[in-house]
């Protein structure tokens, strides 16, 4: 998941909540699944972020709109 907030200068509220309580449930199709959320760091974050920008170029615009590093959240099955 990408805490872009469309390039705003602050993190979205959901990201703050997930950092505080990383046990999350996510709807995948018609199923609800349990995950543990964690913030990607370093090379892992950079690789995921670069792929996201390549697949969805609007994210490059979000990055250009802010000085913050946009957080990338990985969901690991619980």
mmJSON file of the N, C-alpha and C atoms, coordinates in Angstrom:
{"data_MODEL":{"atom_site":{
"group_PDB":["ATOM","ATOM","ATOM","ATOM","ATOM","ATOM","ATOM","ATOM","ATOM","ATOM","ATOM","ATOM","ATOM","ATOM","ATOM","ATOM","ATOM","ATOM","ATOM","ATOM","ATOM","ATOM","ATOM","ATOM","ATOM","ATOM","ATOM","ATOM","ATOM","ATOM","ATOM","ATOM","ATOM","ATOM","ATOM","ATOM","ATOM","ATOM","ATOM","ATOM","ATOM","ATOM","ATOM","ATOM","ATOM","ATOM","ATOM","ATOM","ATOM","ATOM","ATOM","ATOM","ATOM","ATOM","ATOM","ATOM","ATOM","ATOM","ATOM","ATOM","ATOM","ATOM","ATOM","ATOM","ATOM","ATOM","ATOM","ATOM","ATOM","ATOM","ATOM","ATOM","ATOM","ATOM","ATOM","ATOM","ATOM","ATOM","ATOM","ATOM","ATOM","ATOM","ATOM","ATOM","ATOM","ATOM","ATOM","ATOM","ATOM","ATOM","ATOM","ATOM","ATOM","ATOM","ATOM","ATOM","ATOM","ATOM","ATOM","ATOM","ATOM","ATOM","ATOM","ATOM","ATOM","ATOM","ATOM","ATOM","ATOM","ATOM","ATOM","ATOM","ATOM","ATOM","ATOM","ATOM","ATOM","ATOM","ATOM","ATOM","ATOM","ATOM","ATOM","ATOM","ATOM","ATOM","ATOM","ATOM","ATOM","ATOM","ATOM","ATOM","ATOM","ATOM","ATOM","ATOM","ATOM","ATOM","ATOM","ATOM","ATOM","ATOM","ATOM","ATOM","ATOM","ATOM","ATOM","ATOM","ATOM","ATOM","ATOM","ATOM","ATOM","ATOM","ATOM","ATOM","ATOM","ATOM","ATOM","ATOM","ATOM","ATOM","ATOM","ATOM","ATOM","ATOM","ATOM","ATOM","ATOM","ATOM","ATOM","ATOM","ATOM","ATOM","ATOM","ATOM","ATOM","ATOM","ATOM","ATOM","ATOM","ATOM","ATOM","ATOM","ATOM","ATOM","ATOM","ATOM","ATOM","ATOM","ATOM","ATOM","ATOM","ATOM","ATOM","ATOM","ATOM","ATOM","ATOM","ATOM","ATOM","ATOM","ATOM","ATOM","ATOM","ATOM","ATOM","ATOM","ATOM","ATOM","ATOM","ATOM","ATOM","ATOM","ATOM","ATOM","ATOM","ATOM","ATOM","ATOM","ATOM","ATOM","ATOM","ATOM","ATOM","ATOM","ATOM","ATOM","ATOM","ATOM","ATOM","ATOM","ATOM","ATOM"],
"id":[1,2,3,4,5,6,7,8,9,10,11,12,13,14,15,16,17,18,19,20,21,22,23,24,25,26,27,28,29,30,31,32,33,34,35,36,37,38,39,40,41,42,43,44,45,46,47,48,49,50,51,52,53,54,55,56,57,58,59,60,61,62,63,64,65,66,67,68,69,70,71,72,73,74,75,76,77,78,79,80,81,82,83,84,85,86,87,88,89,90,91,92,93,94,95,96,97,98,99,100,101,102,103,104,105,106,107,108,109,110,111,112,113,114,115,116,117,118,119,120,121,122,123,124,125,126,127,128,129,130,131,132,133,134,135,136,137,138,139,140,141,142,143,144,145,146,147,148,149,150,151,152,153,154,155,156,157,158,159,160,161,162,163,164,165,166,167,168,169,170,171,172,173,174,175,176,177,178,179,180,181,182,183,184,185,186,187,188,189,190,191,192,193,194,195,196,197,198,199,200,201,202,203,204,205,206,207,208,209,210,211,212,213,214,215,216,217,218,219,220,221,222,223,224,225,226,227,228,229,230,231,232,233,234],
"type_symbol":["N","C","C","N","C","C","N","C","C","N","C","C","N","C","C","N","C","C","N","C","C","N","C","C","N","C","C","N","C","C","N","C","C","N","C","C","N","C","C","N","C","C","N","C","C","N","C","C","N","C","C","N","C","C","N","C","C","N","C","C","N","C","C","N","C","C","N","C","C","N","C","C","N","C","C","N","C","C","N","C","C","N","C","C","N","C","C","N","C","C","N","C","C","N","C","C","N","C","C","N","C","C","N","C","C","N","C","C","N","C","C","N","C","C","N","C","C","N","C","C","N","C","C","N","C","C","N","C","C","N","C","C","N","C","C","N","C","C","N","C","C","N","C","C","N","C","C","N","C","C","N","C","C","N","C","C","N","C","C","N","C","C","N","C","C","N","C","C","N","C","C","N","C","C","N","C","C","N","C","C","N","C","C","N","C","C","N","C","C","N","C","C","N","C","C","N","C","C","N","C","C","N","C","C","N","C","C","N","C","C","N","C","C","N","C","C","N","C","C","N","C","C","N","C","C","N","C","C","N","C","C","N","C","C"],
"label_atom_id":["N","CA","C","N","CA","C","N","CA","C","N","CA","C","N","CA","C","N","CA","C","N","CA","C","N","CA","C","N","CA","C","N","CA","C","N","CA","C","N","CA","C","N","CA","C","N","CA","C","N","CA","C","N","CA","C","N","CA","C","N","CA","C","N","CA","C","N","CA","C","N","CA","C","N","CA","C","N","CA","C","N","CA","C","N","CA","C","N","CA","C","N","CA","C","N","CA","C","N","CA","C","N","CA","C","N","CA","C","N","CA","C","N","CA","C","N","CA","C","N","CA","C","N","CA","C","N","CA","C","N","CA","C","N","CA","C","N","CA","C","N","CA","C","N","CA","C","N","CA","C","N","CA","C","N","CA","C","N","CA","C","N","CA","C","N","CA","C","N","CA","C","N","CA","C","N","CA","C","N","CA","C","N","CA","C","N","CA","C","N","CA","C","N","CA","C","N","CA","C","N","CA","C","N","CA","C","N","CA","C","N","CA","C","N","CA","C","N","CA","C","N","CA","C","N","CA","C","N","CA","C","N","CA","C","N","CA","C","N","CA","C","N","CA","C","N","CA","C","N","CA","C","N","CA","C","N","CA","C","N","CA","C","N","CA","C","N","CA","C","N","CA","C"],
"label_alt_id":[null,null,null,null,null,null,null,null,null,null,null,null,null,null,null,null,null,null,null,null,null,null,null,null,null,null,null,null,null,null,null,null,null,null,null,null,null,null,null,null,null,null,null,null,null,null,null,null,null,null,null,null,null,null,null,null,null,null,null,null,null,null,null,null,null,null,null,null,null,null,null,null,null,null,null,null,null,null,null,null,null,null,null,null,null,null,null,null,null,null,null,null,null,null,null,null,null,null,null,null,null,null,null,null,null,null,null,null,null,null,null,null,null,null,null,null,null,null,null,null,null,null,null,null,null,null,null,null,null,null,null,null,null,null,null,null,null,null,null,null,null,null,null,null,null,null,null,null,null,null,null,null,null,null,null,null,null,null,null,null,null,null,null,null,null,null,null,null,null,null,null,null,null,null,null,null,null,null,null,null,null,null,null,null,null,null,null,null,null,null,null,null,null,null,null,null,null,null,null,null,null,null,null,null,null,null,null,null,null,null,null,null,null,null,null,null,null,null,null,null,null,null,null,null,null,null,null,null,null,null,null,null,null,null],
"label_comp_id":["UNK","UNK","UNK","UNK","UNK","UNK","UNK","UNK","UNK","UNK","UNK","UNK","UNK","UNK","UNK","UNK","UNK","UNK","UNK","UNK","UNK","UNK","UNK","UNK","UNK","UNK","UNK","UNK","UNK","UNK","UNK","UNK","UNK","UNK","UNK","UNK","UNK","UNK","UNK","UNK","UNK","UNK","UNK","UNK","UNK","UNK","UNK","UNK","UNK","UNK","UNK","UNK","UNK","UNK","UNK","UNK","UNK","UNK","UNK","UNK","UNK","UNK","UNK","UNK","UNK","UNK","UNK","UNK","UNK","UNK","UNK","UNK","UNK","UNK","UNK","UNK","UNK","UNK","UNK","UNK","UNK","UNK","UNK","UNK","UNK","UNK","UNK","UNK","UNK","UNK","UNK","UNK","UNK","UNK","UNK","UNK","UNK","UNK","UNK","UNK","UNK","UNK","UNK","UNK","UNK","UNK","UNK","UNK","UNK","UNK","UNK","UNK","UNK","UNK","UNK","UNK","UNK","UNK","UNK","UNK","UNK","UNK","UNK","UNK","UNK","UNK","UNK","UNK","UNK","UNK","UNK","UNK","UNK","UNK","UNK","UNK","UNK","UNK","UNK","UNK","UNK","UNK","UNK","UNK","UNK","UNK","UNK","UNK","UNK","UNK","UNK","UNK","UNK","UNK","UNK","UNK","UNK","UNK","UNK","UNK","UNK","UNK","UNK","UNK","UNK","UNK","UNK","UNK","UNK","UNK","UNK","UNK","UNK","UNK","UNK","UNK","UNK","UNK","UNK","UNK","UNK","UNK","UNK","UNK","UNK","UNK","UNK","UNK","UNK","UNK","UNK","UNK","UNK","UNK","UNK","UNK","UNK","UNK","UNK","UNK","UNK","UNK","UNK","UNK","UNK","UNK","UNK","UNK","UNK","UNK","UNK","UNK","UNK","UNK","UNK","UNK","UNK","UNK","UNK","UNK","UNK","UNK","UNK","UNK","UNK","UNK","UNK","UNK","UNK","UNK","UNK","UNK","UNK","UNK"],
"label_asym_id":["A","A","A","A","A","A","A","A","A","A","A","A","A","A","A","A","A","A","A","A","A","A","A","A","A","A","A","A","A","A","A","A","A","A","A","A","A","A","A","A","A","A","A","A","A","A","A","A","A","A","A","A","A","A","A","A","A","A","A","A","A","A","A","A","A","A","A","A","A","A","A","A","A","A","A","A","A","A","A","A","A","A","A","A","A","A","A","A","A","A","A","A","A","A","A","A","A","A","A","A","A","A","A","A","A","A","A","A","A","A","A","A","A","A","A","A","A","A","A","A","A","A","A","A","A","A","A","A","A","A","A","A","A","A","A","A","A","A","A","A","A","A","A","A","A","A","A","A","A","A","A","A","A","A","A","A","A","A","A","A","A","A","A","A","A","A","A","A","A","A","A","A","A","A","A","A","A","A","A","A","A","A","A","A","A","A","A","A","A","A","A","A","A","A","A","A","A","A","A","A","A","A","A","A","A","A","A","A","A","A","A","A","A","A","A","A","A","A","A","A","A","A","A","A","A","A","A","A","A","A","A","A","A","A"],
"label_entity_id":["1","1","1","1","1","1","1","1","1","1","1","1","1","1","1","1","1","1","1","1","1","1","1","1","1","1","1","1","1","1","1","1","1","1","1","1","1","1","1","1","1","1","1","1","1","1","1","1","1","1","1","1","1","1","1","1","1","1","1","1","1","1","1","1","1","1","1","1","1","1","1","1","1","1","1","1","1","1","1","1","1","1","1","1","1","1","1","1","1","1","1","1","1","1","1","1","1","1","1","1","1","1","1","1","1","1","1","1","1","1","1","1","1","1","1","1","1","1","1","1","1","1","1","1","1","1","1","1","1","1","1","1","1","1","1","1","1","1","1","1","1","1","1","1","1","1","1","1","1","1","1","1","1","1","1","1","1","1","1","1","1","1","1","1","1","1","1","1","1","1","1","1","1","1","1","1","1","1","1","1","1","1","1","1","1","1","1","1","1","1","1","1","1","1","1","1","1","1","1","1","1","1","1","1","1","1","1","1","1","1","1","1","1","1","1","1","1","1","1","1","1","1","1","1","1","1","1","1","1","1","1","1","1","1"],
"label_seq_id":[1,1,1,2,2,2,3,3,3,4,4,4,5,5,5,6,6,6,7,7,7,8,8,8,9,9,9,10,10,10,11,11,11,12,12,12,13,13,13,14,14,14,15,15,15,16,16,16,17,17,17,18,18,18,19,19,19,20,20,20,21,21,21,22,22,22,23,23,23,24,24,24,25,25,25,26,26,26,27,27,27,28,28,28,29,29,29,30,30,30,31,31,31,32,32,32,33,33,33,34,34,34,35,35,35,36,36,36,37,37,37,38,38,38,39,39,39,40,40,40,41,41,41,42,42,42,43,43,43,44,44,44,45,45,45,46,46,46,47,47,47,48,48,48,49,49,49,50,50,50,51,51,51,52,52,52,53,53,53,54,54,54,55,55,55,56,56,56,57,57,57,58,58,58,59,59,59,60,60,60,61,61,61,62,62,62,63,63,63,64,64,64,65,65,65,66,66,66,67,67,67,68,68,68,69,69,69,70,70,70,71,71,71,72,72,72,73,73,73,74,74,74,75,75,75,76,76,76,77,77,77,78,78,78],
"pdbx_PDB_ins_code":[null,null,null,null,null,null,null,null,null,null,null,null,null,null,null,null,null,null,null,null,null,null,null,null,null,null,null,null,null,null,null,null,null,null,null,null,null,null,null,null,null,null,null,null,null,null,null,null,null,null,null,null,null,null,null,null,null,null,null,null,null,null,null,null,null,null,null,null,null,null,null,null,null,null,null,null,null,null,null,null,null,null,null,null,null,null,null,null,null,null,null,null,null,null,null,null,null,null,null,null,null,null,null,null,null,null,null,null,null,null,null,null,null,null,null,null,null,null,null,null,null,null,null,null,null,null,null,null,null,null,null,null,null,null,null,null,null,null,null,null,null,null,null,null,null,null,null,null,null,null,null,null,null,null,null,null,null,null,null,null,null,null,null,null,null,null,null,null,null,null,null,null,null,null,null,null,null,null,null,null,null,null,null,null,null,null,null,null,null,null,null,null,null,null,null,null,null,null,null,null,null,null,null,null,null,null,null,null,null,null,null,null,null,null,null,null,null,null,null,null,null,null,null,null,null,null,null,null,null,null,null,null,null,null],
"Cartn_x":[0.864,0.0,0.915,0.394,1.207,0.544,1.227,0.684,0.973,0.495,0.828,0.023,-1.216,-2.139,-2.082,-1.943,-1.909,-0.834,0.262,1.375,1.279,0.354,0.241,1.498,1.696,2.892,2.774,1.639,1.46,1.02,1.333,0.91,-0.599,-1.221,-2.661,-2.946,-4.139,-4.523,-4.452,-4.851,-4.84,-3.438,-2.413,-1.037,-0.637,-1.03,-0.741,-1.426,-2.66,-3.395,-2.728,-2.283,-1.651,-0.317,0.42,1.669,1.384,0.308,-0.038,-0.598,-1.338,-1.969,-1.77,-0.656,-0.335,-1.146,-1.942,-2.818,-4.02,-4.132,-5.184,-5.945,-7.143,-7.893,-8.112,-8.067,-8.176,-9.139,-9.99,-10.875,-10.111,-10.037,-9.399,-10.472,-10.992,-12.135,-13.32,-13.855,-15.001,-14.605,-13.302,-12.821,-12.215,-12.275,-11.589,-10.439,-9.237,-8.041,-7.297,-6.582,-5.797,-4.345,-3.787,-2.394,-1.747,-0.42,0.363,1.044,0.792,1.354,2.706,3.621,4.92,5.378,6.135,6.652,7.906,7.923,9.118,10.188,11.423,12.556,13.641,14.512,15.713,15.439,16.25,16.147,14.781,14.204,12.889,11.874,11.856,10.929,11.178,12.447,12.778,12.358,12.558,12.181,10.666,9.919,8.461,7.967,8.531,8.098,8.398,9.572,9.925,8.999,8.645,7.708,6.34,5.887,4.588,4.575,5.641,5.7,5.716,6.39,6.428,5.051,4.353,3.042,1.938,2.077,1.07,1.782,2.067,2.872,2.359,1.093,0.586,1.347,1.863,2.589,3.888,4.485,5.673,5.298,4.105,3.623,3.388,2.859,2.674,4.019,5.012,6.354,6.921,6.702,7.224,6.522,5.323,4.53,4.909,5.743,6.041,7.521,7.976,9.355,9.466,8.325,8.394,8.634,9.215,9.35,8.033,7.387,6.071,6.24,5.602,5.739,5.115,5.766,5.278,4.993,3.794,3.396,3.267,3.91,3.848,2.883,2.039,1.101,1.565,1.971,2.388,1.218,0.923,-0.183,0.006,-1.095,-1.026,-1.07],
"Cartn_y":[-1.15,0.0,1.218,2.301,3.494,4.666,5.232,6.327,7.659,7.778,8.953,10.19,10.012,11.122,12.13,11.579,12.38,13.466,13.193,14.134,15.211,15.069,16.039,15.983,17.029,17.11,16.35,15.72,14.932,13.526,12.582,11.199,11.081,10.162,9.953,9.348,9.618,9.118,7.601,6.911,5.447,4.917,5.593,5.148,5.278,6.367,6.569,5.473,5.141,4.082,2.717,2.416,1.121,1.006,2.1,2.06,1.769,2.329,2.128,0.732,0.198,-1.112,-1.876,-2.604,-3.247,-4.503,-5.006,-6.143,-5.583,-5.943,-5.376,-6.487,-6.149,-7.03,-6.277,-7.024,-6.434,-7.277,-6.611,-7.311,-7.578,-8.849,-9.273,-10.004,-9.346,-9.915,-9.98,-11.171,-11.347,-11.86,-12.013,-12.539,-11.433,-11.624,-10.751,-11.549,-11.003,-11.715,-10.893,-11.604,-10.963,-10.807,-9.645,-9.345,-8.598,-8.598,-7.726,-6.717,-5.451,-4.385,-3.96,-3.667,-3.13,-2.146,-1.168,-0.167,-0.698,-0.685,-1.095,-0.03,-0.459,0.448,0.156,1.113,0.913,0.416,-0.562,-1.098,-1.724,-2.395,-2.996,-1.918,-0.843,0.253,0.843,1.108,1.745,0.889,-0.417,-1.297,-1.317,-1.402,-1.409,-0.066,1.016,2.356,2.615,2.232,2.454,1.668,0.446,-0.342,0.319,0.827,1.502,2.717,3.498,4.675,4.267,3.173,2.701,2.205,1.5,0.946,2.01,2.99,4.039,5.394,6.025,7.244,8.4,8.409,9.479,9.517,8.379,8.341,9.137,9.236,10.085,11.539,11.922,13.278,13.528,12.522,12.663,12.898,12.13,12.258,13.654,14.172,15.488,16.617,16.343,17.372,17.578,16.713,16.785,16.547,17.024,16.776,15.51,14.964,13.773,12.527,11.533,10.231,9.505,9.142,8.502,7.079,6.773,5.449,4.351,3.209,2.001,0.987,0.423,-0.542,-1.907,-2.883,-4.275,-5.005,-5.837,-6.641,-8.087,-8.58,-9.97,-10.774,-11.96,-12.764,-13.035,-12.927,-13.14,-14.635],
"Cartn_z":[0.0,0.0,0.0,-0.559,-0.735,-0.022,0.954,1.755,1.065,-0.165,-0.978,-0.599,-0.233,0.039,-1.107,-2.331,-3.565,-3.535,-2.812,-2.785,-1.722,-0.782,0.311,1.184,1.958,2.799,4.115,4.368,5.584,5.212,6.086,5.868,6.043,5.321,5.501,6.881,7.373,8.697,8.775,7.709,7.762,8.011,7.492,7.69,9.16,9.774,11.204,12.016,11.65,12.354,12.175,10.954,10.681,11.417,11.529,12.292,13.765,14.287,15.694,15.948,14.968,15.106,13.8,13.676,12.405,12.07,12.982,12.677,11.927,10.651,9.809,9.095,8.655,7.762,6.461,5.371,4.041,3.22,2.48,1.564,0.273,-0.098,-1.346,-2.133,-3.142,-3.853,-2.915,-2.735,-1.844,-0.464,-0.232,1.045,1.903,3.213,4.154,4.747,4.653,5.11,6.158,7.039,8.093,7.642,7.93,7.595,8.739,8.711,9.571,8.66,8.91,8.082,8.64,7.722,8.126,7.067,7.505,6.577,5.903,4.577,3.832,3.995,4.076,4.265,3.237,3.02,2.213,0.809,0.386,-0.972,-1.246,-0.232,-0.44,-0.809,-0.05,-0.322,-1.704,-2.004,-3.278,-4.474,-4.396,-5.497,-5.698,-4.619,-4.713,-5.25,-4.736,-5.141,-6.62,-7.077,-8.485,-9.414,-9.026,-9.838,-9.858,-8.721,-8.661,-9.591,-9.57,-10.453,-11.922,-12.244,-13.627,-14.066,-13.173,-13.495,-13.476,-12.598,-12.419,-12.331,-13.463,-13.497,-12.631,-12.279,-11.409,-10.086,-9.646,-8.378,-8.453,-9.623,-9.785,-9.545,-9.972,-9.722,-8.246,-7.553,-6.102,-5.431,-5.839,-5.262,-5.524,-6.719,-7.07,-6.313,-5.799,-5.122,-3.663,-3.119,-1.685,-1.415,-0.271,0.159,0.995,1.429,2.284,1.422,2.033,1.375,1.594,0.507,0.605,1.134,2.249,2.836,1.975,2.001,1.346,2.45,2.439,3.453,2.802,3.406,2.953,3.876,3.288,4.076,4.054,5.219,5.365,5.902,5.317,5.851,7.336,8.072,9.527,9.828],
"occupancy":[1.0,1.0,1.0,1.0,1.0,1.0,1.0,1.0,1.0,1.0,1.0,1.0,1.0,1.0,1.0,1.0,1.0,1.0,1.0,1.0,1.0,1.0,1.0,1.0,1.0,1.0,1.0,1.0,1.0,1.0,1.0,1.0,1.0,1.0,1.0,1.0,1.0,1.0,1.0,1.0,1.0,1.0,1.0,1.0,1.0,1.0,1.0,1.0,1.0,1.0,1.0,1.0,1.0,1.0,1.0,1.0,1.0,1.0,1.0,1.0,1.0,1.0,1.0,1.0,1.0,1.0,1.0,1.0,1.0,1.0,1.0,1.0,1.0,1.0,1.0,1.0,1.0,1.0,1.0,1.0,1.0,1.0,1.0,1.0,1.0,1.0,1.0,1.0,1.0,1.0,1.0,1.0,1.0,1.0,1.0,1.0,1.0,1.0,1.0,1.0,1.0,1.0,1.0,1.0,1.0,1.0,1.0,1.0,1.0,1.0,1.0,1.0,1.0,1.0,1.0,1.0,1.0,1.0,1.0,1.0,1.0,1.0,1.0,1.0,1.0,1.0,1.0,1.0,1.0,1.0,1.0,1.0,1.0,1.0,1.0,1.0,1.0,1.0,1.0,1.0,1.0,1.0,1.0,1.0,1.0,1.0,1.0,1.0,1.0,1.0,1.0,1.0,1.0,1.0,1.0,1.0,1.0,1.0,1.0,1.0,1.0,1.0,1.0,1.0,1.0,1.0,1.0,1.0,1.0,1.0,1.0,1.0,1.0,1.0,1.0,1.0,1.0,1.0,1.0,1.0,1.0,1.0,1.0,1.0,1.0,1.0,1.0,1.0,1.0,1.0,1.0,1.0,1.0,1.0,1.0,1.0,1.0,1.0,1.0,1.0,1.0,1.0,1.0,1.0,1.0,1.0,1.0,1.0,1.0,1.0,1.0,1.0,1.0,1.0,1.0,1.0,1.0,1.0,1.0,1.0,1.0,1.0,1.0,1.0,1.0,1.0,1.0,1.0,1.0,1.0,1.0,1.0,1.0,1.0],
"B_iso_or_equiv":[0.0,0.0,0.0,0.0,0.0,0.0,0.0,0.0,0.0,0.0,0.0,0.0,0.0,0.0,0.0,0.0,0.0,0.0,0.0,0.0,0.0,0.0,0.0,0.0,0.0,0.0,0.0,0.0,0.0,0.0,0.0,0.0,0.0,0.0,0.0,0.0,0.0,0.0,0.0,0.0,0.0,0.0,0.0,0.0,0.0,0.0,0.0,0.0,0.0,0.0,0.0,0.0,0.0,0.0,0.0,0.0,0.0,0.0,0.0,0.0,0.0,0.0,0.0,0.0,0.0,0.0,0.0,0.0,0.0,0.0,0.0,0.0,0.0,0.0,0.0,0.0,0.0,0.0,0.0,0.0,0.0,0.0,0.0,0.0,0.0,0.0,0.0,0.0,0.0,0.0,0.0,0.0,0.0,0.0,0.0,0.0,0.0,0.0,0.0,0.0,0.0,0.0,0.0,0.0,0.0,0.0,0.0,0.0,0.0,0.0,0.0,0.0,0.0,0.0,0.0,0.0,0.0,0.0,0.0,0.0,0.0,0.0,0.0,0.0,0.0,0.0,0.0,0.0,0.0,0.0,0.0,0.0,0.0,0.0,0.0,0.0,0.0,0.0,0.0,0.0,0.0,0.0,0.0,0.0,0.0,0.0,0.0,0.0,0.0,0.0,0.0,0.0,0.0,0.0,0.0,0.0,0.0,0.0,0.0,0.0,0.0,0.0,0.0,0.0,0.0,0.0,0.0,0.0,0.0,0.0,0.0,0.0,0.0,0.0,0.0,0.0,0.0,0.0,0.0,0.0,0.0,0.0,0.0,0.0,0.0,0.0,0.0,0.0,0.0,0.0,0.0,0.0,0.0,0.0,0.0,0.0,0.0,0.0,0.0,0.0,0.0,0.0,0.0,0.0,0.0,0.0,0.0,0.0,0.0,0.0,0.0,0.0,0.0,0.0,0.0,0.0,0.0,0.0,0.0,0.0,0.0,0.0,0.0,0.0,0.0,0.0,0.0,0.0,0.0,0.0,0.0,0.0,0.0,0.0],
"pdbx_formal_charge":[null,null,null,null,null,null,null,null,null,null,null,null,null,null,null,null,null,null,null,null,null,null,null,null,null,null,null,null,null,null,null,null,null,null,null,null,null,null,null,null,null,null,null,null,null,null,null,null,null,null,null,null,null,null,null,null,null,null,null,null,null,null,null,null,null,null,null,null,null,null,null,null,null,null,null,null,null,null,null,null,null,null,null,null,null,null,null,null,null,null,null,null,null,null,null,null,null,null,null,null,null,null,null,null,null,null,null,null,null,null,null,null,null,null,null,null,null,null,null,null,null,null,null,null,null,null,null,null,null,null,null,null,null,null,null,null,null,null,null,null,null,null,null,null,null,null,null,null,null,null,null,null,null,null,null,null,null,null,null,null,null,null,null,null,null,null,null,null,null,null,null,null,null,null,null,null,null,null,null,null,null,null,null,null,null,null,null,null,null,null,null,null,null,null,null,null,null,null,null,null,null,null,null,null,null,null,null,null,null,null,null,null,null,null,null,null,null,null,null,null,null,null,null,null,null,null,null,null,null,null,null,null,null,null],
"auth_seq_id":[1,1,1,2,2,2,3,3,3,4,4,4,5,5,5,6,6,6,7,7,7,8,8,8,9,9,9,10,10,10,11,11,11,12,12,12,13,13,13,14,14,14,15,15,15,16,16,16,17,17,17,18,18,18,19,19,19,20,20,20,21,21,21,22,22,22,23,23,23,24,24,24,25,25,25,26,26,26,27,27,27,28,28,28,29,29,29,30,30,30,31,31,31,32,32,32,33,33,33,34,34,34,35,35,35,36,36,36,37,37,37,38,38,38,39,39,39,40,40,40,41,41,41,42,42,42,43,43,43,44,44,44,45,45,45,46,46,46,47,47,47,48,48,48,49,49,49,50,50,50,51,51,51,52,52,52,53,53,53,54,54,54,55,55,55,56,56,56,57,57,57,58,58,58,59,59,59,60,60,60,61,61,61,62,62,62,63,63,63,64,64,64,65,65,65,66,66,66,67,67,67,68,68,68,69,69,69,70,70,70,71,71,71,72,72,72,73,73,73,74,74,74,75,75,75,76,76,76,77,77,77,78,78,78],
"auth_comp_id":["UNK","UNK","UNK","UNK","UNK","UNK","UNK","UNK","UNK","UNK","UNK","UNK","UNK","UNK","UNK","UNK","UNK","UNK","UNK","UNK","UNK","UNK","UNK","UNK","UNK","UNK","UNK","UNK","UNK","UNK","UNK","UNK","UNK","UNK","UNK","UNK","UNK","UNK","UNK","UNK","UNK","UNK","UNK","UNK","UNK","UNK","UNK","UNK","UNK","UNK","UNK","UNK","UNK","UNK","UNK","UNK","UNK","UNK","UNK","UNK","UNK","UNK","UNK","UNK","UNK","UNK","UNK","UNK","UNK","UNK","UNK","UNK","UNK","UNK","UNK","UNK","UNK","UNK","UNK","UNK","UNK","UNK","UNK","UNK","UNK","UNK","UNK","UNK","UNK","UNK","UNK","UNK","UNK","UNK","UNK","UNK","UNK","UNK","UNK","UNK","UNK","UNK","UNK","UNK","UNK","UNK","UNK","UNK","UNK","UNK","UNK","UNK","UNK","UNK","UNK","UNK","UNK","UNK","UNK","UNK","UNK","UNK","UNK","UNK","UNK","UNK","UNK","UNK","UNK","UNK","UNK","UNK","UNK","UNK","UNK","UNK","UNK","UNK","UNK","UNK","UNK","UNK","UNK","UNK","UNK","UNK","UNK","UNK","UNK","UNK","UNK","UNK","UNK","UNK","UNK","UNK","UNK","UNK","UNK","UNK","UNK","UNK","UNK","UNK","UNK","UNK","UNK","UNK","UNK","UNK","UNK","UNK","UNK","UNK","UNK","UNK","UNK","UNK","UNK","UNK","UNK","UNK","UNK","UNK","UNK","UNK","UNK","UNK","UNK","UNK","UNK","UNK","UNK","UNK","UNK","UNK","UNK","UNK","UNK","UNK","UNK","UNK","UNK","UNK","UNK","UNK","UNK","UNK","UNK","UNK","UNK","UNK","UNK","UNK","UNK","UNK","UNK","UNK","UNK","UNK","UNK","UNK","UNK","UNK","UNK","UNK","UNK","UNK","UNK","UNK","UNK","UNK","UNK","UNK"],
"auth_asym_id":["A","A","A","A","A","A","A","A","A","A","A","A","A","A","A","A","A","A","A","A","A","A","A","A","A","A","A","A","A","A","A","A","A","A","A","A","A","A","A","A","A","A","A","A","A","A","A","A","A","A","A","A","A","A","A","A","A","A","A","A","A","A","A","A","A","A","A","A","A","A","A","A","A","A","A","A","A","A","A","A","A","A","A","A","A","A","A","A","A","A","A","A","A","A","A","A","A","A","A","A","A","A","A","A","A","A","A","A","A","A","A","A","A","A","A","A","A","A","A","A","A","A","A","A","A","A","A","A","A","A","A","A","A","A","A","A","A","A","A","A","A","A","A","A","A","A","A","A","A","A","A","A","A","A","A","A","A","A","A","A","A","A","A","A","A","A","A","A","A","A","A","A","A","A","A","A","A","A","A","A","A","A","A","A","A","A","A","A","A","A","A","A","A","A","A","A","A","A","A","A","A","A","A","A","A","A","A","A","A","A","A","A","A","A","A","A","A","A","A","A","A","A","A","A","A","A","A","A","A","A","A","A","A","A"],
"auth_atom_id":["N","CA","C","N","CA","C","N","CA","C","N","CA","C","N","CA","C","N","CA","C","N","CA","C","N","CA","C","N","CA","C","N","CA","C","N","CA","C","N","CA","C","N","CA","C","N","CA","C","N","CA","C","N","CA","C","N","CA","C","N","CA","C","N","CA","C","N","CA","C","N","CA","C","N","CA","C","N","CA","C","N","CA","C","N","CA","C","N","CA","C","N","CA","C","N","CA","C","N","CA","C","N","CA","C","N","CA","C","N","CA","C","N","CA","C","N","CA","C","N","CA","C","N","CA","C","N","CA","C","N","CA","C","N","CA","C","N","CA","C","N","CA","C","N","CA","C","N","CA","C","N","CA","C","N","CA","C","N","CA","C","N","CA","C","N","CA","C","N","CA","C","N","CA","C","N","CA","C","N","CA","C","N","CA","C","N","CA","C","N","CA","C","N","CA","C","N","CA","C","N","CA","C","N","CA","C","N","CA","C","N","CA","C","N","CA","C","N","CA","C","N","CA","C","N","CA","C","N","CA","C","N","CA","C","N","CA","C","N","CA","C","N","CA","C","N","CA","C","N","CA","C","N","CA","C","N","CA","C","N","CA","C","N","CA","C","N","CA","C","N","CA","C"],
"pdbx_PDB_model_num":[1,1,1,1,1,1,1,1,1,1,1,1,1,1,1,1,1,1,1,1,1,1,1,1,1,1,1,1,1,1,1,1,1,1,1,1,1,1,1,1,1,1,1,1,1,1,1,1,1,1,1,1,1,1,1,1,1,1,1,1,1,1,1,1,1,1,1,1,1,1,1,1,1,1,1,1,1,1,1,1,1,1,1,1,1,1,1,1,1,1,1,1,1,1,1,1,1,1,1,1,1,1,1,1,1,1,1,1,1,1,1,1,1,1,1,1,1,1,1,1,1,1,1,1,1,1,1,1,1,1,1,1,1,1,1,1,1,1,1,1,1,1,1,1,1,1,1,1,1,1,1,1,1,1,1,1,1,1,1,1,1,1,1,1,1,1,1,1,1,1,1,1,1,1,1,1,1,1,1,1,1,1,1,1,1,1,1,1,1,1,1,1,1,1,1,1,1,1,1,1,1,1,1,1,1,1,1,1,1,1,1,1,1,1,1,1,1,1,1,1,1,1,1,1,1,1,1,1,1,1,1,1,1,1]
}}}
